[in-house]
């Protein structure tokens, strides 16, 4: 059975669906993390689990898809953060 990949918007909505606001830092902290403590979006496609870094999914939905070589940093430094105002695109 072939499944349709999630759209950029669907990935971003999943990334933002399980977050809490840190009142001190303003970060949106994701509850879905990988083993390294990074915010991720997970979904099934063709029987395999696909993992996408959540901050990249949110950025892509708001601006444009990132190329694999583009670095997207969080000014807050918190790997769990998906707050769009904390993102900085670097080259």
MMTF fields as JSON, N, C-alpha, C and O atoms, coordinates in Angstrom:
{
  "mmtfVersion": "1.0.0",
  "mmtfProducer": "UNKNOWN",
  "numBonds": 363,
  "numAtoms": 364,
  "numGroups": 91,
  "numChains": 1,
  "numModels": 1,
  "chainsPerModel": [1],
  "groupsPerChain": [91],
  "chainIdList": ["A"],
  "bondAtomList": [4, 2, 8, 6, 12, 10, 16, 14, 20, 18, 24, 22, 28, 26, 32, 30, 36, 34, 40, 38, 44, 42, 48, 46, 52, 50, 56, 54, 60, 58, 64, 62, 68, 66, 72, 70, 76, 74, 80, 78, 84, 82, 88, 86, 92, 90, 96, 94, 100, 98, 104, 102, 108, 106, 112, 110, 116, 114, 120, 118, 124, 122, 128, 126, 132, 130, 136, 134, 140, 138, 144, 142, 148, 146, 152, 150, 156, 154, 160, 158, 164, 162, 168, 166, 172, 170, 176, 174, 180, 178, 184, 182, 188, 186, 192, 190, 196, 194, 200, 198, 204, 202, 208, 206, 212, 210, 216, 214, 220, 218, 224, 222, 228, 226, 232, 230, 236, 234, 240, 238, 244, 242, 248, 246, 252, 250, 256, 254, 260, 258, 264, 262, 268, 266, 272, 270, 276, 274, 280, 278, 284, 282, 288, 286, 292, 290, 296, 294, 300, 298, 304, 302, 308, 306, 312, 310, 316, 314, 320, 318, 324, 322, 328, 326, 332, 330, 336, 334, 340, 338, 344, 342, 348, 346, 352, 350, 356, 354, 360, 358],
  "bondOrderList": [1, 1, 1, 1, 1, 1, 1, 1, 1, 1, 1, 1, 1, 1, 1, 1, 1, 1, 1, 1, 1, 1, 1, 1, 1, 1, 1, 1, 1, 1, 1, 1, 1, 1, 1, 1, 1, 1, 1, 1, 1, 1, 1, 1, 1, 1, 1, 1, 1, 1, 1, 1, 1, 1, 1, 1, 1, 1, 1, 1, 1, 1, 1, 1, 1, 1, 1, 1, 1, 1, 1, 1, 1, 1, 1, 1, 1, 1, 1, 1, 1, 1, 1, 1, 1, 1, 1, 1, 1, 1],
  "groupList": [{"groupName": "UNK", "atomNameList": ["N", "CA", "C", "O"], "elementList": ["N", "C", "C", "O"], "formalChargeList": [0, 0, 0, 0], "bondAtomList": [1, 0, 2, 1, 3, 2], "bondOrderList": [1, 1, 2], "singleLetterCode": "X", "chemCompType": "L-PEPTIDE LINKING"}],
  "groupTypeList": [0, 0, 0, 0, 0, 0, 0, 0, 0, 0, 0, 0, 0, 0, 0, 0, 0, 0, 0, 0, 0, 0, 0, 0, 0, 0, 0, 0, 0, 0, 0, 0, 0, 0, 0, 0, 0, 0, 0, 0, 0, 0, 0, 0, 0, 0, 0, 0, 0, 0, 0, 0, 0, 0, 0, 0, 0, 0, 0, 0, 0, 0, 0, 0, 0, 0, 0, 0, 0, 0, 0, 0, 0, 0, 0, 0, 0, 0, 0, 0, 0, 0, 0, 0, 0, 0, 0, 0, 0, 0, 0],
  "groupIdList": [1, 2, 3, 4, 5, 6, 7, 8, 9, 10, 11, 12, 13, 14, 15, 16, 17, 18, 19, 20, 21, 22, 23, 24, 25, 26, 27, 28, 29, 30, 31, 32, 33, 34, 35, 36, 37, 38, 39, 40, 41, 42, 43, 44, 45, 46, 47, 48, 49, 50, 51, 52, 53, 54, 55, 56, 57, 58, 59, 60, 61, 62, 63, 64, 65, 66, 67, 68, 69, 70, 71, 72, 73, 74, 75, 76, 77, 78, 79, 80, 81, 82, 83, 84, 85, 86, 87, 88, 89, 90, 91],
  "secStructList": [7, 7, 7, 7, 7, 7, 7, 2, 2, 2, 2, 2, 2, 2, 2, 2, 2, 1, 3, 3, 3, 7, 6, 6, 6, 7, 7, 3, 3, 3, 1, 7, 5, 7, 6, 6, 1, 7, 5, 3, 3, 3, 3, 3, 3, 6, 6, 3, 3, 3, 3, 3, 3, 2, 2, 2, 2, 2, 2, 2, 2, 2, 1, 7, 7, 7, 7, 6, 6, 7, 3, 3, 3, 3, 6, 6, 7, 7, 6, 6, 5, 7, 7, 4, 4, 4, 3, 3, 3, 3, 7],
  "xCoordList": [0.829, 0.0, 0.874, 1.741, 0.658, 1.408, 0.612, -0.58, 1.277, 0.624, 1.213, 2.365, 0.419, 0.846, 1.704, 1.345, 2.828, 3.651, 2.872, 1.973, 3.229, 2.594, 3.018, 4.157, 2.105, 2.455, 3.302, 3.378, 3.928, 4.727, 3.858, 4.297, 2.642, 1.725, 1.355, 1.321, 1.082, 0.721, 1.872, 1.644, 3.103, 4.262, 4.368, 4.618, 4.177, 4.258, 3.158, 3.406, 1.956, 0.856, 1.138, 0.826, 1.722, 2.095, 3.163, 3.12, 4.118, 5.192, 4.646, 5.175, 3.594, 3.035, 1.895, 1.353, 1.526, 0.36, 0.631, -0.295, 1.87, 2.198, 3.317, 4.443, 2.993, 3.99, 3.457, 2.248, 4.38, 4.034, 4.928, 6.065, 4.409, 5.161, 5.979, 5.445, 7.265, 8.119, 7.988, 8.433, 7.395, 7.108, 8.381, 8.378, 9.457, 10.708, 11.428, 11.921, 11.485, 12.265, 11.422, 11.942, 10.12, 9.254, 9.295, 8.631, 10.07, 10.177, 8.862, 8.15, 8.553, 7.511, 8.237, 8.958, 8.053, 8.796, 7.993, 6.865, 8.587, 7.945, 8.011, 8.998, 6.95, 6.92, 7.425, 7.631, 7.625, 8.076, 9.54, 9.883, 10.403, 11.843, 12.494, 11.974, 13.641, 14.418, 15.417, 15.392, 16.277, 17.226, 18.24, 18.819, 18.456, 19.407, 18.737, 19.388, 17.424, 16.704, 16.193, 15.812, 16.184, 15.702, 14.222, 13.74, 13.505, 12.081, 11.941, 12.619, 11.044, 10.856, 9.373, 8.518, 9.104, 7.788, 7.977, 8.859, 7.144, 7.211, 5.895, 4.821, 5.998, 4.803, 5.162, 6.33, 4.14, 4.323, 4.123, 3.21, 4.986, 4.824, 5.377, 6.542, 4.53, 4.918, 5.494, 6.458, 4.9, 5.309, 6.567, 7.019, 7.14, 8.346, 8.053, 7.213, 8.746, 8.612, 9.56, 10.766, 8.993, 9.767, 9.91, 8.948, 11.115, 11.377, 11.9, 12.828, 11.299, 11.69, 11.947, 11.171, 13.007, 13.256, 12.151, 11.877, 11.53, 10.328, 10.573, 9.734, 11.687, 11.916, 12.064, 11.681, 12.609, 12.725, 11.347, 11.072, 10.486, 9.127, 8.332, 7.623, 8.451, 7.73, 8.258, 7.468, 9.561, 10.152, 9.681, 9.31, 9.698, 9.293, 7.85, 7.521, 6.986, 5.57, 5.364, 4.476, 6.167, 6.008, 6.744, 6.321, 7.843, 8.685, 8.847, 8.139, 9.774, 10.046, 10.768, 11.432, 10.646, 11.378, 12.887, 13.406, 13.561, 15.01, 15.72, 15.253, 16.847, 17.69, 18.466, 18.726, 18.843, 19.52, 20.766, 21.076, 21.477, 22.712, 22.475, 23.41, 21.247, 20.97, 20.823, 20.132, 21.479, 21.42, 20.384, 20.354, 19.551, 18.549, 18.843, 18.712, 19.237, 19.608, 18.48, 17.617, 18.504, 17.571, 18.368, 19.362, 17.945, 18.664, 18.658, 19.572, 17.63, 17.524, 18.464, 18.819, 18.868, 19.761, 19.094, 19.775, 17.786, 17.054, 16.619, 15.81, 17.151, 16.852, 15.398, 14.946, 14.66, 13.243, 12.335, 11.133, 12.891, 12.1, 11.646, 12.427, 10.36, 9.805, 9.15, 8.281, 9.561, 9.039, 9.645, 10.859, 8.812, 9.333, 10.166, 11.085, 9.867, 10.645, 12.05, 12.863, 12.351, 13.667, 14.579, 15.748, 14.065, 14.846, 15.706, 15.285, 16.922, 17.824, 18.389, 18.995, 18.194, 18.721, 20.176, 20.468, 21.077, 22.498, 22.965, 22.33, 24.076, 24.571, 25.783, 26.321],
  "yCoordList": [-1.181, 0.0, 1.246, 1.396, 2.132, 3.365, 4.484, 4.648, 5.245, 6.384, 7.673, 7.713, 8.711, 10.018, 10.701, 10.704, 11.277, 11.996, 13.177, 13.73, 13.541, 14.703, 15.966, 16.077, 16.914, 18.203, 18.986, 18.629, 20.04, 20.909, 21.442, 21.494, 21.832, 22.375, 21.316, 21.604, 20.098, 19.015, 18.689, 18.415, 18.72, 18.48, 19.571, 19.283, 20.812, 21.926, 21.829, 22.071, 21.482, 21.348, 20.24, 20.379, 19.151, 18.081, 18.563, 18.247, 19.328, 19.847, 20.754, 20.785, 21.491, 22.461, 21.896, 22.598, 20.644, 20.079, 19.691, 19.649, 19.41, 18.968, 19.831, 19.369, 21.085, 22.007, 22.708, 22.796, 23.202, 24.054, 25.284, 25.214, 26.401, 27.657, 27.764, 27.616, 28.02, 28.313, 29.807, 30.623, 30.168, 31.568, 32.394, 33.6, 31.758, 32.472, 32.824, 33.941, 31.858, 32.04, 32.381, 32.89, 32.104, 32.298, 31.146, 31.191, 30.113, 28.95, 28.174, 28.088, 27.612, 26.604, 25.268, 24.903, 24.538, 23.315, 22.117, 21.885, 21.368, 20.182, 19.017, 18.842, 18.227, 17.012, 15.795, 14.734, 15.936, 14.823, 15.032, 15.905, 14.221, 14.394, 13.122, 12.021, 13.295, 12.128, 11.791, 12.405, 10.837, 10.392, 11.46, 11.416, 12.413, 13.497, 14.689, 15.692, 14.573, 15.653, 16.743, 17.821, 16.468, 17.444, 17.229, 16.096, 18.334, 18.265, 17.653, 18.064, 16.653, 15.974, 15.775, 15.83, 15.547, 15.135, 13.733, 13.493, 12.809, 11.426, 11.074, 11.458, 10.331, 9.839, 8.585, 8.321, 7.827, 6.584, 6.824, 7.543, 6.213, 6.255, 4.958, 4.621, 4.237, 2.957, 1.999, 1.284, 1.989, 1.063, 1.459, 0.717, 2.612, 3.06, 4.336, 5.142, 4.506, 5.733, 6.779, 6.559, 7.911, 9.032, 10.047, 10.329, 10.591, 11.573, 12.854, 12.818, 13.977, 15.287, 16.192, 16.184, 16.96, 17.908, 18.959, 19.594, 19.128, 19.948, 21.414, 22.038, 21.976, 23.399, 23.651, 24.715, 22.697, 22.841, 22.747, 23.457, 21.871, 21.738, 23.026, 23.479, 23.61, 24.854, 25.992, 26.754, 26.114, 27.16, 27.016, 28.003, 25.792, 25.548, 25.951, 26.476, 25.712, 26.066, 27.574, 28.086, 28.279, 29.731, 30.513, 31.612, 29.963, 30.708, 29.949, 30.204, 29.035, 28.227, 26.962, 26.946, 25.905, 24.682, 24.954, 25.722, 24.317, 24.471, 23.435, 22.308, 23.837, 22.881, 22.106, 22.641, 20.857, 20.035, 20.692, 20.464, 21.5, 22.112, 23.395, 23.913, 23.916, 25.145, 24.848, 23.909, 25.655, 25.492, 26.449, 27.633, 25.923, 26.724, 26.617, 25.548, 27.722, 27.753, 28.325, 29.051, 27.989, 28.576, 29.55, 29.167, 30.806, 31.806, 31.46, 31.836, 30.743, 30.368, 29.218, 29.045, 28.436, 27.312, 26.051, 25.058, 26.071, 24.915, 24.005, 24.403, 22.793, 21.854, 21.409, 20.861, 21.631, 21.26, 22.376, 22.164, 23.553, 24.744, 24.733, 24.445, 25.054, 25.201, 26.573, 26.74, 27.553, 28.922, 29.603, 29.801, 29.964, 30.529, 31.8, 32.036, 32.614, 33.85, 33.585, 34.508, 32.373, 32.014, 31.474, 31.192, 31.324, 30.716, 31.755, 32.89, 31.337, 32.149, 31.261, 30.227, 31.661, 30.912, 31.332, 32.516, 30.362, 30.645, 29.862, 28.891, 30.291, 29.598, 28.773, 28.127],
  "zCoordList": [0.0, 0.0, 0.0, 0.862, -0.948, -1.04, -0.389, -0.651, 0.457, 1.095, 0.556, 0.124, 0.586, 0.1, 1.156, 2.334, 0.755, 1.728, 2.326, 1.692, 3.534, 4.152, 3.428, 2.975, 3.319, 2.732, 3.73, 4.905, 3.261, 4.124, 5.259, 6.408, 4.943, 5.95, 6.998, 8.195, 6.54, 7.461, 8.421, 9.599, 7.91, 8.77, 9.838, 11.008, 9.426, 10.374, 11.424, 12.605, 11.007, 11.968, 12.972, 14.155, 12.513, 13.442, 14.414, 15.603, 13.904, 14.763, 15.847, 16.958, 15.538, 16.482, 17.323, 18.176, 17.095, 17.775, 19.225, 20.034, 19.558, 20.923, 21.487, 21.674, 21.753, 22.296, 23.538, 23.753, 24.344, 25.474, 25.411, 24.945, 25.879, 25.879, 27.162, 28.261, 27.016, 28.166, 28.439, 27.631, 29.545, 29.852, 30.04, 29.795, 30.467, 30.682, 29.392, 29.23, 28.47, 27.242, 26.021, 25.029, 26.089, 24.93, 23.945, 22.909, 24.257, 23.367, 23.333, 24.333, 22.162, 22.04, 22.11, 21.181, 23.205, 23.459, 22.962, 23.398, 22.05, 21.487, 22.463, 23.178, 22.482, 23.311, 22.537, 23.126, 21.228, 20.394, 20.049, 19.252, 20.658, 20.502, 19.977, 20.156, 19.327, 18.921, 20.03, 21.096, 19.785, 20.818, 21.194, 22.279, 20.306, 20.583, 21.263, 21.553, 21.516, 22.189, 21.261, 21.718, 19.956, 18.966, 18.692, 18.678, 18.474, 18.123, 16.734, 15.793, 16.613, 15.338, 15.031, 15.915, 13.764, 13.286, 12.736, 11.912, 13.196, 12.697, 12.022, 12.484, 10.91, 10.243, 9.459, 9.176, 9.117, 8.378, 6.888, 6.482, 6.079, 4.632, 4.069, 4.281, 3.351, 2.753, 3.796, 3.524, 4.982, 6.026, 6.78, 7.652, 6.463, 7.144, 7.929, 7.531, 9.033, 9.805, 9.239, 9.133, 8.882, 8.359, 9.491, 10.205, 9.651, 10.689, 10.044, 9.236, 10.405, 9.901, 11.098, 12.053, 11.063, 12.146, 12.149, 11.131, 13.297, 13.408, 13.079, 12.43, 13.503, 13.229, 11.728, 11.242, 11.0, 9.545, 8.883, 7.916, 9.403, 8.866, 9.08, 8.181, 10.269, 10.565, 9.686, 9.128, 9.56, 8.718, 7.267, 6.63, 6.753, 5.362, 5.121, 4.057, 6.098, 5.941, 5.955, 5.273, 6.718, 6.832, 5.757, 5.396, 5.237, 4.301, 2.985, 2.01, 2.981, 1.787, 2.213, 3.249, 1.43, 1.775, 1.793, 0.983, 2.721, 2.837, 1.984, 1.826, 1.443, 0.743, 1.802, 2.88, 1.52, 2.536, 3.14, 4.31, 2.359, 2.846, 3.646, 4.257, 3.657, 4.392, 5.884, 6.278, 6.696, 8.147, 8.726, 8.39, 9.586, 10.273, 11.764, 12.36, 12.347, 13.759, 14.603, 14.107, 15.869, 16.84, 17.685, 18.302, 17.721, 18.519, 19.997, 20.73, 20.437, 21.85, 22.205, 23.371, 21.212, 21.438, 21.969, 22.225, 22.138, 22.676, 21.532, 20.694, 21.494, 20.407, 20.379, 19.374, 21.453, 21.52, 20.994, 20.828, 20.731, 20.379, 18.916, 18.01, 18.707, 17.354, 17.18, 16.324, 17.987, 17.895, 16.666, 16.609, 15.679, 14.43, 14.596, 13.811, 15.592, 15.762, 16.303, 16.357, 16.696, 17.191, 16.101, 16.364, 14.872, 13.79, 13.074, 12.852, 12.72, 11.91, 10.817, 11.099, 9.577, 8.439, 8.222, 8.055, 8.225, 7.991, 6.785, 6.374, 6.225, 5.033, 5.325, 4.426]
}
